[in-house]
Amino acid sequence: MLKVKSNAIATLATPITILWKNILLLPIVGIVDSKRGQEIMETMLARIQEFEAKVIILDILGVAIVDSGVANHLLKISNATKIMGCNCIITGISPSIAQSLVHLGVDLKDIITRTSLKDGVEMAFGILGLEVKEKKRP
């Protein structure tokens, strides 16, 4: 019984959604400590394999504070997804989080980032060679 509750809580804490074929979304809300960072990585990697994802969008809009520990987890998660052949796009980066990352000296040169989820979805579609066109109404 305890294991079932634990799995349910982990699923709620890491709600990965299929946005489109081969595109997954994981919105992160709250505090990311080392235990949660590891859970996020394990869940993401399992879903990447399960759904044969080519792009995962990691939306951190709901993370209020990014310290060196959180930044380190984001880098590890992004690198692990690359090893599995999946692009990781980190979205939801606020001005304060951007400043924090710069002040911490976090090297994000190999990480794909976008300010908004909308921009991240557009980039994911571009990576996969997909295009959304407005349908002409009769």
MOTAVEN-V255741 format. One line per field, one symbol per residue. psi: psi as a letter, one per 20 degrees, with the letter a starting at -180 (. if undefined). A space follows every 10 residues. Layout:
# MOTAVEN-V255741
psi=???
This chain:
# MOTAVEN-V255741
psi=ghgggghggg ghhmnpqohr pjpqpopppb poahghgggg gggghghggg jlqipppook hjohpoahgg gggggggghh hghjkppppp rkorhhhggg hghikpojhj ppqqgqhghg gggggghikq ppqpppq.
